[in-house]
Amino acid sequence: MPDASVPTASALSVLMVASEAHPYAKTGGLADVTGALSGALARLGHAVTLVMPRYRAVDVAGRVGRRLSLTMGGRPFEVGLVEVVQGPRERVVLVECDELYDREGLYGTGGQDHPDNAVRFGVLARAALEYAVGLESAPSIVHAHDWQTGLVPVLLRTRYTADPVWRRIPSLFTIHNLAYQGVFPAEMLSALDLGAELLSVDGLEFWNQLSFLKGGINFADAVTTVSAAYAREIRTDEYGEGLQGLLVHRQHVLSGILNGIDTDIWNPLTDPYLPAPFSAVDVKGKQVAKRALLTRYGLPDDAAAMARPLIGMVSRLVEQKGLGLIWEARDALVAMDAAFVILGSGERRYEAMWRDLAAAHPMRIGARIGFDEELSHLIEGGADLFLMPSRFEPCGLNQMYSMRYGTVPVVRATGGLDDTVQAFDPETGGGTGFTFHEYRSSAMLVALEAALATYARPARWRTVQQAGMRQDYSWDASAAAYVHEYRKAIDRRREGVGDREE
């Protein structure tokens, strides 16, 4: 069998641009995806260079290898490029510009976005492309992620289109969450060195403002999102966030590719954050993790507490994640014969809700506001159930982590949750979790009650647990699907199908 790490004649060179990537900087699932996808593509034999900002929190040993002098909107920016070799086919380039990135928070602080985010990520787009222009050979394709890199496809088809080499290089733009669009005042056009003609329906104009996300969708040769169900949903009025018409118009280049998970990091047999290993064959270590989790939250860990189902959540505490349903159902939830452990941060009203519930029910509810990587692993390993009642969910990763750790998910069947969690069928005993469809607190409670009733039947519960633990959500299949879309985009641009009036 050939070594997949050895490049072949058909190997691609991928320039990936993202605002965050594990293990360098992370606010959510985007970092997990960009970090893991890069590695998976490299294992398939493709060369990957990921370009991202060097934020204050990025702690790497590396010197500036090249410097760029950029001018944008008449303003000069001195940019350093720090290359970090990840492997023979994988490297990360950190864009160093202290006035833009050496500050608290990747995107903002105190619940407020940094006011110059348009410039910060405009410079990232320019720096990434200028870095690539300086290489001996151009990339096969440019892959940009979310609104922060929405200007990358725009610049490729405007600023760089006069270059006969770069004119033929396609871009693929991935939407991780359509609700976050990077919308800025129209007068930012000049500060970004963008022409006035881009303030148009087929440019970046969105309700008389600029949308970086819309620019990425409009100018990319291929557009992907992170699950097949979400690719269908965002073309509807309910989920389209005002861009449904554009997405219907571009549906011929739109596809959904389910995110994978890093099965080396998320592996209950080798996870350093768990007190004992376990697997689908031997789950005894899961009880050890449950006791450790209860202790960590200061909850009872006696025999009665260990027998009682423990429901976990690791989530941004925002409306999208279904916190409104939990608010409506809070009295019914605390009346259940179950305990809850919560980790997350977000809207102050929902942070306060969990603090208040934990204070009122200290024997059943534990809440930690903030993010803690070690604790998130312990929740996945020690909880019995994992609750994700999202209003919408482009893909979701925690439901996949949960199944791998024998923590049965209870989810609303939307987006990637619908694509990954197979609803439990009490007649056949098949399924990997519990689902509900209507976005109503009563529907969520019905699903939870069904899960608790199944938990009370150990043999049946073990079947659901094992079914989830045997699912394969590794990055291998997802990375191969991206390569397929890369090749389609390359062919489309080569044939001129992807050309705009440039």
LUMKOLNU-987233 format. One record per atom (N, C-alpha, C): residue in three letters; x negated, y, z negated. Coordinates in steps of 0.2 Angstrom, whole numbers, plus 5000, padded with zeros to 4 digits. Layout:
residues N
AlaXYZ/...
***
This chain:
residues 502
Met499649945000/Met500050005000/Met499650065000/Pro499750115004/Pro499250175005/Pro499350214999/Asp498850254997/Asp498750294991/Asp499150364993/Ala499750374990/Ala500150434992/Ala499750504990/Ser499250494986/Ser498850554984/Ser498350574990/Val498250534995/Val497750545000/Val498150585006/Pro497950645008/Pro498350675013/Pro498250635020/Thr498850645024/Thr498850615030/Thr498950675035/Ala498950655042/Ala498950695047/Ala499650735047/Ser500150705044/Ser500750745043/Ser500850775037/Ala500350785033/Ala500350815026/Ala500550895027/Leu500950925023/Leu501150995024/Leu500651035019/Ser500651095020/Ser500351145015/Ser500951185013/Val501051185007/Val501651225004/Val501451285000/Leu501651345001/Leu501551404997/Leu502151414993/Met502151394987/Met502751404982/Met502651464978/Val503151504978/Val503151574974/Val503751564969/Ala503551574963/Ala504051574957/Ala503851624952/Ser504351644948/Ser504251684942/Ser504051654936/Glu504151584936/Glu503851544930/Glu503751474932/Ala503351444928/Ala503251374929/Ala502851344923/His503151284921/His502851244916/His502151214918/Pro501651224914/Pro501651244907/Pro501451314905/Tyr501451354910/Tyr501151424910/Tyr501651474906/Ala502251474909/Ala502751524906/Ala503451494907/Lys503851494902/Lys504551464903/Lys505051504899/Thr505651514902/Thr506251534899/Thr506751484899/Gly506751444904/Gly507251394905/Gly507051334910/Gly507551304913/Gly507451254918/Gly507051264924/Leu507051334926/Leu506651354932/Leu505951334932/Ala505651344926/Ala504951324925/Ala504851254925/Asp505351214922/Asp505251144922/Asp505251114930/Val505651144934/Val505751124941/Val505151144945/Thr504951204944/Thr504351224949/Thr503751184947/Gly503651174940/Gly503051134938/Gly503051064940/Ala503651034939/Ala503650964941/Ala503750954949/Leu504050994952/Leu504150984960/Leu503450994963/Ser503051044960/Ser502351044963/Ser501950984963/Gly501950954957/Gly501650894955/Gly501850834960/Ala502550834960/Ala502850774964/Ala502650784972/Leu502650844974/Leu502450854981/Leu501750834982/Ala501250854977/Ala500550834978/Ala500450754978/Arg500850724974/Arg500850654974/Arg501050614980/Leu501450654984/Leu501650624990/Leu501150644996/Gly500650674994/Gly500050694999/Gly500050765002/His500550804999/His500550875002/His500150914998/Ala499850975001/Ala499551024997/Ala499951074994/Val499951094988/Val500451144985/Val500051194981/Thr500151254983/Thr499851314979/Thr500451354977/Leu500551354970/Leu501051394967/Leu500851464964/Val501151514966/Val500951584964/Val501451614960/Met501251634954/Met501651664949/Met501351714945/Pro501651764941/Pro501351814937/Pro500951784932/Arg500351824930/Arg500051804924/Arg500251854918/Tyr500751824915/Tyr501151864909/Tyr500651864903/Arg500851904899/Arg500451904892/Arg500351844889/Ala500951804889/Ala500951734885/Ala500551684889/Val500351694895/Val499951644899/Val499251634896/Asp499151574894/Asp498451564890/Asp498051514894/Val497651544899/Val497251494903/Val496551524903/Ala496051484904/Ala495351504905/Ala495251514912/Gly495151574915/Gly495051574922/Gly494851654923/Arg494451654928/Arg494151724930/Arg494551744937/Val494551804938/Val494851834944/Val494451814950/Gly494651774954/Gly494251754960/Gly494351804966/Arg494851834967/Arg494951884972/Arg495351944969/Arg495252004972/Arg495652064970/Arg495952094977/Leu496552114975/Leu496952144981/Leu497152214979/Ser497052264984/Ser497352334982/Ser497952334987/Leu498552344983/Leu499152344986/Leu499452414985/Thr499752444990/Thr500152504990/Thr500852484991/Met501352504987/Met502052494988/Met502452554986/Gly502752584990/Gly503152644989/Gly502652704987/Gly502052704991/Gly501552754989/Gly501252744983/Arg501352694979/Arg501052684973/Arg500552634973/Pro499852644971/Pro499352584971/Pro499452534966/Phe499252474967/Phe499252424962/Phe498652384963/Glu498252374958/Glu497652334958/Glu497852264955/Val497752214959/Val497952144958/Val497352094958/Gly497352054953/Gly496852004952/Gly497151934953/Leu496851894956/Leu497051824958/Leu496651774954/Val496951734949/Val496651684946/Val496851614948/Glu496351574951/Glu496551514953/Glu496451464948/Val496951414947/Val496851364942/Val496951294946/Val496451254946/Val496551194950/Val496951144945/Gln497451114948/Gln497851064944/Gln497650994946/Gly497450984952/Gly497250924955/Gly496950934962/Pro496850874965/Pro496450884971/Pro496950914977/Arg497650914976/Arg498050944981/Arg498550994978/Glu498351014972/Glu498851064968/Glu498451114964/Arg498651174965/Arg498351234962/Arg498851284960/Val498751324955/Val499151374953/Val498751444954/Val499051494957/Val498751564957/Val499151604953/Leu498751634948/Leu499051684943/Leu498951754946/Val499451794947/Val499451864949/Val499351904943/Glu498751934942/Glu498551974936/Glu498652054938/Cys499152084934/Cys499152154935/Cys499452184928/Asp499052204924/Asp499252214917/Asp499852264917/Glu499852314921/Glu500352364920/Glu501052334922/Leu501052284925/Leu501752254927/Leu501852184923/Tyr501352154921/Tyr501552084918/Tyr501252074911/Asp500852124908/Asp500552114902/Asp501052154897/Arg501552114895/Arg502052144891/Arg502452094888/Glu502852114883/Glu503252064879/Glu503852044884/Gly503951974884/Gly504551954888/Gly504451944895/Leu504651894898/Leu504551884906/Leu504951934910/Tyr505551944908/Tyr506051984912/Tyr506252044908/Gly506252044901/Gly506452094897/Gly506352084890/Thr506552124886/Thr506552114878/Thr507152144875/Gly507352114869/Gly507952144865/Gly508552144869/Gly508652094874/Gly509252084877/Gly509252134883/Gln508752174885/Gln508752214890/Gln508252194895/Asp508452204902/Asp507952184907/Asp507352244907/His506752224909/His506252284910/His506552324916/Pro506552394915/Pro506852434920/Pro506452434927/Asp505852414927/Asp505452404933/Asp505452334936/Asn505952294935/Asn505852224937/Asn505852224945/Ala506252264948/Ala506152264956/Ala505452274958/Val505152324955/Val504452334957/Val503952274955/Arg504052244949/Arg503652194946/Arg503752134951/Phe504352114953/Phe504352054957/Phe504252074965/Gly504352134967/Gly504152154973/Gly503352144974/Val503052164969/Val502252154969/Val502152084969/Leu502452044966/Leu502351974966/Leu502451944973/Ala502951964976/Ala503051934983/Ala502551964988/Arg502352024988/Arg501752054992/Arg501152014990/Ala500952004984/Ala500351974982/Ala500251904984/Ala500851864984/Ala500851794986/Ala500651794993/Leu501051834997/Leu500951825004/Leu500251855006/Glu499951905003/Glu499351935005/Glu498751885003/Tyr498851844997/Tyr498451794995/Tyr498351745001/Ala498951725003/Ala498951675009/Ala498651695015/Val498751755017/Val498551785023/Val497751785023/Gly497451785017/Gly496751785016/Gly496451715016/Leu496851665017/Leu496551595017/Leu496351575024/Glu495951525024/Glu495651505031/Glu496251475035/Ser496751445033/Ser497251415037/Ser497951435033/Ala498451455037/Ala499051475035/Ala499451415032/Pro499951425027/Pro500351365025/Pro500851345030/Ser501051285029/Ser501551255034/Ser502251285033/Ile502351305026/Ile503051335024/Ile502951375018/Val503351425017/Val503351455011/Val504051445007/His503951425001/His504551404997/His504651454991/Ala505151494991/Ala505251544986/Ala505851524981/His505851544975/His506351514970/His506651574967/Asp507351574967/Asp507751624964/Asp507651694965/Trp508051744962/Trp508051814964/Trp507451844964/Gln507051824959/Gln506351854958/Gln505951854964/Thr506051804968/Thr505551794974/Thr506051804980/Gly506551834980/Gly507051844986/Gly506751884991/Leu506251934989/Leu505951974994/Leu505451934999/Val505251874996/Val504751835000/Val504951825007/Pro505551795008/Pro505851785015/Pro505951845019/Val506151895015/Val506251965018/Val505651995021/Leu505051995017/Leu504452015020/Leu504151975025/Leu504251905025/Leu504051865031/Leu504351885037/Arg504951905037/Arg505351915043/Arg505351995045/Thr504952035041/Thr504952105042/Thr504252125043/Arg503852135037/Arg503252165037/Arg502752115040/Tyr502752055040/Tyr502252005043/Tyr502451975050/Thr503051995052/Thr503251965059/Thr502851985065/Ala502452045064/Ala502052055070/Ala501452015071/Asp501251975066/Asp500751925066/Asp500951865070/Pro500651845075/Pro500951785079/Pro500951725075/Val500451715070/Val500351655066/Val500951655061/Trp501051715057/Trp501551715052/Trp502251715055/Arg502351745061/Arg502951745064/Arg503251675064/Arg502851625065/Arg503051555066/Arg503151515059/Ile502951545054/Ile502951505047/Ile503651515044/Pro503951465043/Pro504651465040/Pro504651475032/Ser505251495030/Ser505351495023/Ser505951455020/Leu505851435015/Leu506451395011/Leu506551435005/Phe507251445003/Phe507351484997/Phe507851444993/Thr507651434987/Thr508051394982/Thr508451434977/Ile509151424977/Ile509551464972/Ile509551414966/His509351434961/His509451394954/His510051414951/Asn510251474951/Asn510851504948/Asn511051564951/Leu511651554955/Leu511951614959/Leu512151674955/Ala512251664948/Ala512551714944/Ala511951764943/Tyr511351754944/Tyr510851794942/Tyr510551814949/Gln510651884951/Gln510551904958/Gln510051954959/Gly509751984954/Gly509252034955/Gly509552094959/Val510052124956/Val510352184959/Val510052254956/Phe509852294961/Phe509552354959/Phe509852414963/Pro509752474961/Pro509952534965/Pro509752534972/Ala510152564976/Ala509952564983/Ala509352604984/Glu509152654980/Glu508652704981/Glu507952664980/Met507952604977/Met507352564976/Met507052544983/Leu507452544989/Leu507152524995/Leu506452564996/Ser506452624996/Ser505852664997/Ser505252634992/Ala505452624986/Ala504952604981/Ala504652534983/Leu505052494987/Leu504852434988/Leu504552424996/Asp504452484999/Asp504252485006/Asp504652445010/Leu505352455009/Leu505852415014/Leu506152465018/Gly506352455024/Gly506652495029/Gly507352515027/Ala507652565029/Ala508252585027/Ala508752545031/Glu508552505036/Glu509052465040/Glu509252405036/Leu508852385030/Leu508952335026/Leu509552345021/Leu509752405021/Leu510352425017/Leu510952405021/Ser511052345023/Ser511652325027/Ser511852255025/Val512452235028/Val512752175027/Val512352115028/Asp511952125033/Asp511552065035/Asp510852075032/Gly510752125028/Gly510152135024/Gly510152115017/Leu510052175013/Leu510052165005/Leu510652195002/Glu511052235006/Glu511652275003/Glu512152225000/Phe512252244993/Phe512752214990/Phe513152264985/Trp513752284988/Trp514152334984/Trp513752394983/Asn513452424989/Asn513052484989/Asn512452484985/Gln512252424983/Gln511552414979/Gln511152364983/Leu510552344980/Leu510152294983/Leu510152234979/Ser510252174983/Ser510252114980/Ser509652074982/Phe509152054978/Phe508552014980/Phe508851944982/Leu509251924978/Leu509551854980/Leu509851854987/Lys510251904988/Lys510551904995/Lys510051905000/Gly509451944999/Gly508951955004/Gly508651885005/Gly508551845000/Gly508251775001/Gly508751735005/Ile509351735004/Ile509851695007/Ile509851715015/Asn509851785016/Asn509951805023/Asn509351795027/Phe508751795024/Phe508151795028/Phe507851725029/Ala507951685024/Ala507651615024/Ala507851575030/Asp507451525032/Asp507551485037/Asp507951425035/Ala507951405028/Ala508351355025/Ala508451385018/Val509051365015/Val509251385009/Val509451315005/Thr509251304999/Thr509451254995/Thr509651274989/Thr510051234985/Thr510251244978/Thr510151174975/Val510251174969/Val509951114965/Val510451054963/Ser510951054967/Ser511450994967/Ser511850994973/Ala512150944975/Ala512550934981/Ala513250974979/Ala513450954973/Ala514150984970/Ala514051064970/Tyr513551084967/Tyr513451164967/Tyr513451194974/Ala513151154979/Ala513051184986/Ala513751194988/Arg514251144987/Arg514951154989/Arg515251204985/Glu515151204978/Glu515551254974/Glu515451324976/Ile514751344977/Ile514651414978/Ile514851444985/Arg515151404989/Arg515551424995/Arg516251444994/Thr516451444987/Thr517151454985/Thr517251514982/Asp517851544981/Asp517951614978/Asp517751604970/Glu517951544968/Glu517851534960/Glu517151534958/Tyr516651514962/Tyr515951504960/Tyr515451544964/Gly515751584969/Gly515251614974/Gly514951674972/Glu515151704967/Glu514851764964/Glu514851824969/Gly515351824973/Gly515351884978/Gly514951864984/Leu514551814984/Leu514151794990/Leu514451734994/Gln515051714992/Gln515351654996/Gln515451665003/Gly515551725006/Gly515651735013/Gly514951725016/Leu514451745013/Leu513751735016/Leu513551665016/Leu513751635011/Leu513551565010/Leu513951515015/Val514551535016/Val514951495021/Val514651515028/His514451575029/His514151595036/His513451555037/Arg513051545032/Arg512451515032/Arg512451435030/Gln513051405030/Gln513151335027/Gln512751285032/His512551305038/His512251265043/His511551255040/Val511251295036/Val510551295034/Val510551285026/Leu511151275023/Leu511251265016/Leu511251185014/Ser510951165009/Ser510951095006/Ser510851094999/Gly511051044996/Gly510951034989/Gly510550974987/Ile509950994983/Ile509450944982/Ile509450934974/Leu509650884971/Leu509650874964/Leu508950884961/Asn508950924956/Asn508350924952/Asn508150854949/Gly507550844948/Gly507350784945/Gly507050804938/Ile506850764934/Ile506550774927/Ile505850744927/Asp505350774923/Asp504750754922/Asp504750694918/Thr504650634920/Thr504750574916/Thr504150554912/Asp503650594913/Asp503050584909/Asp503150624903/Ile503350684903/Ile503450724898/Ile504150704894/Trp504650684897/Trp505250664894/Trp505250584894/Asn504950554890/Asn504850484889/Asn504950454882/Pro505450424880/Pro505550414873/Pro504950354870/Leu504650324875/Leu504150274873/Leu503450314871/Thr503350374874/Thr502750404873/Thr502750474871/Asp503350494869/Asp503450564867/Asp503150584861/Pro502650624861/Pro502250644854/Pro502750684849/Tyr503250704851/Tyr503750744847/Tyr504250694843/Leu504250634845/Leu504650584841/Leu504250554836/Pro504650534830/Pro504250504825/Pro504150424826/Ala504550394831/Ala504450324833/Ala504650314840/Pro504350274844/Pro504550264851/Pro505150214851/Phe505450224857/Phe506050174858/Phe506150174865/Ser506550124867/Ser506750114874/Ser507450084875/Ala507650074881/Ala508350044882/Ala508249964879/Val507749934879/Val507649874877/Val507649864869/Asp507349914866/Asp507249924859/Asp507449994856/Val507950004854/Val508150074852/Val508050084844/Lys507750044841/Lys507750054833/Lys507350124832/Gly506950144836/Gly506550204834/Gly507050264835/Lys507650254838/Lys508050314839/Lys508350334832/Gln508450284828/Gln508750294821/Gln508250334817/Val507550314818/Val507050354814/Val507050424816/Ala507150434823/Ala507250504825/Ala507850544822/Lys508350504822/Lys509050534819/Lys508950554812/Arg508650514808/Arg508450534801/Arg508050594801/Ala507450594805/Ala507050654805/Ala507350714807/Leu507850714812/Leu508250764814/Leu508650794809/Leu509050754805/Leu509450774800/Leu509050804794/Thr508450784793/Thr508050814788/Thr507750874790/Arg507650884796/Arg507350944799/Arg507851004798/Tyr508550984799/Tyr509051034799/Tyr509351044792/Gly509051004787/Gly509251004780/Gly509950974779/Leu510150934783/Leu510750894783/Leu510750834779/Pro511250804776/Pro511150744772/Pro510950684777/Asp510550644774/Asp510250584778/Asp510350514775/Asp510950514770/Asp511050454767/Asp511450404772/Ala511650344770/Ala511950294774/Ala512550324777/Ala512950364774/Ala513550384777/Ala513450434783/Ala512950474781/Ala512750524787/Ala512350494793/Met512050444791/Met511650404797/Met512250364801/Ala512750344798/Ala513250314802/Ala513750354806/Arg513750424803/Arg514150474807/Arg513850494813/Pro514250504818/Pro513950524825/Pro513650594824/Leu513050604827/Leu512750674827/Leu512750694834/Ile513050754835/Ile513150794841/Ile512650844842/Gly512250844847/Gly511650894848/Gly511850944854/Met511551004853/Met511551054859/Met510951084859/Val510651094865/Val510051134866/Val510251174872/Ser510351244871/Ser510751284876/Ser510551354875/Arg510651394881/Arg510751464880/Arg511451474878/Leu511451514873/Leu512151534870/Leu512451584873/Val512751564879/Val513051614884/Val513751584886/Glu514151624889/Glu514851604892/Glu514751554897/Gln514251554901/Gln514151504906/Gln514151434903/Lys513851424898/Lys513651364895/Lys514251334891/Gly514851364891/Gly515451344888/Gly515551364881/Leu515151414879/Leu515251434872/Leu515851464870/Gly516251494875/Gly516951514874/Gly517351454872/Leu517251404875/Leu517751344873/Leu517551324866/Ile516951324864/Ile516751304857/Ile517051354852/Trp517051414854/Trp517351464850/Trp518051454849/Glu518451434854/Glu519151424854/Glu519251364849/Ala518851314850/Ala518951244847/Ala518551234840/Arg518251294838/Arg517851284832/Arg518151254826/Asp518751264825/Asp519051234819/Asp519151164820/Ala519351144826/Ala519451074828/Ala518851034827/Leu518251064830/Leu517651034830/Leu517351014823/Val517451064818/Val517151054811/Val517651004808/Ala518250994810/Ala518650944807/Ala518550874809/Met518150864814/Met517950804817/Met517450764812/Asp517550694812/Asp517050654808/Asp516350654812/Ala516050704812/Ala515350714816/Ala514950764813/Ala514350764814/Ala513850824812/Ala513650854818/Phe513350914818/Phe513150954824/Phe512450984822/Val512050984827/Val511351014827/Val511351054833/Ile511151124832/Ile511151174838/Ile510451204838/Leu510251214844/Leu509651254846/Leu509751294852/Gly509651354851/Gly509751404857/Gly509751474855/Ser509751514860/Ser509851594858/Ser510251614864/Gly510451674863/Gly510851714869/Gly511251764866/Glu511951764868/Glu512351824866/Glu512451824858/Arg512451884856/Arg512451894848/Arg513051864845/Arg513651864848/Arg514251844845/Arg514251764845/Tyr513851734849/Tyr513851654849/Tyr513251634844/Glu512751674844/Glu512251664839/Glu512551664832/Ala512951724831/Ala513251734824/Ala513751674823/Met514151654828/Met514651604827/Met514351544824/Trp513751514827/Trp513451454825/Trp513151474818/Arg512851524816/Arg512551544810/Arg513151544805/Asp513651574806/Asp514251574802/Asp514551504800/Leu514551464806/Leu514851394805/Leu514351354801/Ala513651364802/Ala513251324798/Ala513251344791/Ala513351404789/Ala513351434782/Ala514051404779/Ala514551404783/Ala515151374780/Ala515251304779/His514851264783/His514851194783/His514151164783/Pro513751174777/Pro513051164777/Pro512951084777/Met513451044775/Met513350974775/Met513450944782/Arg513750984787/Arg513850954793/Arg513550984799/Ile513451054799/Ile513151094804/Ile512551124803/Gly512051114807/Gly511351144807/Gly511251184813/Ala511051244812/Ala510951294818/Ala510251324818/Arg509851324823/Arg509251354824/Arg509251404830/Ile509151474829/Ile509251514834/Ile508551534837/Gly508451524843/Gly507751524846/Gly507651464850/Phe507051464852/Phe506851404856/Phe506251364853/Asp506251304853/Asp505651264850/Asp505651204854/Glu505051194858/Glu504951134862/Glu504951074858/Glu504651064853/Glu504651004849/Glu505350984846/Leu505651034844/Leu506351024841/Leu506851004846/Ser506751034852/Ser507151014858/Ser507050934860/His506450914859/His506350844860/His506650794855/Leu506550824849/Leu506850784843/Leu507650784843/Ile507950834846/Ile508650834846/Ile508850784852/Glu508550784857/Glu508650734862/Glu508550664860/Gly508050654856/Gly507950584853/Gly508350564848/Gly508550614843/Gly508850594837/Gly509650594837/Ala509950644842/Ala510650644842/Ala510950584845/Asp511550574844/Asp511950524847/Asp512350544853/Leu512550604853/Leu512950634859/Leu512650704860/Phe512650724866/Phe512450794868/Phe513050824872/Leu513150884870/Leu513750924872/Leu513550974877/Met513850974883/Met513751024888/Met514351044892/Pro514751084889/Pro515451104891/Pro515451164896/Ser514951164901/Ser514751224905/Ser515351244909/Arg515451314910/Arg515951344914/Arg515751324921/Phe515051334923/Phe514751304929/Phe514051284927/Glu513751244931/Glu513051214930/Glu512751194936/Pro512351234939/Pro512051224946/Pro511751154946/Cys511351134941/Cys511051064940/Cys511151044933/Gly510751074929/Gly510751044922/Gly510150994922/Leu509751004916/Leu509250954915/Leu509350914909/Asn509650944904/Asn509750914897/Asn510150854898/Gln510650844902/Gln511050784903/Gln510650734905/Met510150744909/Met509650694912/Met509250674906/Tyr508950724903/Tyr508550704897/Tyr508950664892/Ser509550684891/Ser509950644886/Ser510050574887/Met510250564894/Met510350494896/Met509650454895/Arg509150484897/Arg508450444896/Arg508350424889/Tyr508550474884/Tyr508450464877/Tyr509050424873/Gly509450394877/Gly510050364874/Gly510550404870/Thr510550464872/Thr510950514869/Thr511550534874/Val512150504873/Val512650504878/Val512950574879/Pro512950594885/Pro513150664886/Pro513950664887/Val514150724884/Val514850744885/Val514850814889/Val515150814895/Val515050864899/Val515650884903/Arg515650944905/Arg516250964910/Arg515950944917/Ala516350914921/Ala516250884928/Ala516150944933/Thr515550984933/Thr515451034937/Thr514751034940/Gly514651054946/Gly513951054948/Gly513550994947/Gly512951004945/Gly512450944944/Gly512750904938/Leu513150924934/Leu513350884928/Leu513850824932/Asp514250854937/Asp514650804940/Asp514250754944/Asp513750774947/Asp513350734951/Asp512950684947/Thr512850694941/Thr512350644937/Thr512650604932/Val513250634929/Val513550594923/Val514150554926/Gln514150494926/Gln514650444928/Gln515150434922/Ala515750454923/Ala516250454918/Ala516350384915/Phe516450384909/Phe516550314906/Phe517250294907/Asp517250224909/Asp517950194911/Asp518050144905/Pro518550154901/Pro518650114895/Pro518950044898/Glu519150034904/Glu519449974906/Glu518849924908/Thr518349954912/Thr517849914914/Thr517149924910/Gly517149974905/Gly516549984901/Gly516050014905/Gly516150034911/Gly515650064915/Gly515550144914/Gly514950174916/Gly514950244915/Gly514350264911/Thr514050324911/Thr513550344907/Thr513650404903/Gly514250424903/Gly514450484898/Gly515250494898/Phe515350554895/Phe516050574895/Phe516150644898/Thr516650644902/Thr516750704906/Thr517450734906/Phe517550794907/Phe518250834908/Phe518150884913/His518750894916/His518750934922/His519051004921/Glu519551014918/Glu519851084917/Glu519351124912/Tyr519251184913/Tyr518951224909/Tyr519351254903/Arg519551204899/Arg519951224893/Arg519751184887/Ser519751214881/Ser519551184875/Ser519851124873/Ser520551114875/Ser520851054874/Ser520650994878/Ala520451014884/Ala520150954888/Ala519450934885/Met519050984883/Met518450964880/Met518550924874/Leu519050944870/Leu519150904863/Leu519350834865/Val519750824870/Val519950754872/Val519350714874/Ala518850744878/Ala518250704880/Ala517850684874/Leu517850734869/Leu517450724863/Leu517750664859/Glu518450674858/Glu518750614854/Glu518650554857/Ala518650544864/Ala518550484867/Ala517850454866/Ala517350504866/Ala516650484865/Ala516650454857/Leu516950494853/Leu516850474846/Leu517250404845/Ala517750394848/Ala518150324848/Ala517650274850/Thr517350284856/Thr516850234858/Thr516250224854/Tyr516050274851/Tyr515450274846/Tyr515650224840/Ala516250224839/Ala516550174833/Ala516550104835/Arg516450094841/Arg516350024844/Arg515650004846/Pro515249984842/Pro514549984843/Pro514349944850/Ala514649894851/Ala514449854857/Ala514549894863/Arg515149924863/Arg515349964869/Arg514850024870/Trp514750054864/Trp514350114864/Trp513650094867/Arg513350034865/Arg512750014867/Arg512750014874/Thr513249984877/Thr513249984885/Thr513250044888/Val513550094886/Val513550164888/Val512850194888/Gln512550184882/Gln511850204880/Gln511350174885/Gln511450114886/Gln510950074890/Gln511050094898/Ala511650104900/Ala511750124907/Ala511450194908/Gly511450244904/Gly511150304905/Gly510450304904/Met510150254900/Met509450254899/Met509050224906/Arg509450184909/Arg509250154915/Arg509250194922/Gln509550254921/Gln509650294927/Gln508950324929/Asp508850334935/Asp508150354938/Asp508250424940/Tyr508050474937/Tyr508150544939/Tyr507450574939/Ser506950534941/Ser506250564942/Ser506250604948/Trp505650644949/Trp505650684955/Trp505450654961/Asp505350594962/Asp505150564968/Asp505650574973/Ala506250554972/Ala506750564977/Ala506850634979/Ser506850674974/Ser507050744975/Ser506450784979/Ala505850764978/Ala505250794981/Ala505350774989/Ala505450704990/Ala505550684997/Ala506050725001/Ala506650734997/Ala507150775000/Ala506950845002/Tyr506550874998/Tyr506250944999/Tyr505850935006/Val505450885006/Val504950875012/Val505350875018/His505950835018/His506350835023/His506650905026/Glu506850945021/Glu507151005022/Glu506551055025/Tyr505951045022/Tyr505351085025/Tyr505251065032/Arg505251005034/Arg505150985041/Arg505751015046/Lys506351015043/Lys506851035047/Lys506751115048/Ala506551145043/Ala506451225044/Ala505851235048/Ile505351195048/Ile504851205053/Ile505051195060/Asp505451145061/Asp505651135068/Asp506151185070/Arg506551215066/Arg507051265067/Arg506651325069/Arg506151345066/Arg505751405067/Arg505351395074/Arg505051335075/Arg504751325081/Arg505151325087/Glu505751305086/Glu506251305092/Glu506551375093/Gly506451425088/Gly506751485088/Gly507451495086/Val507651435083/Val508351445080/Val508351485074/Gly507851485070/Gly507851525064/Gly507751605065/Asp507551625071/Asp507351695072/Asp507951735071/Arg507751795068/Arg508251855068/Arg507951905073/Glu508251955073/Glu508052015078/Glu507452045074/Glu506852025076/Glu506252045072/Glu505852105076/
***
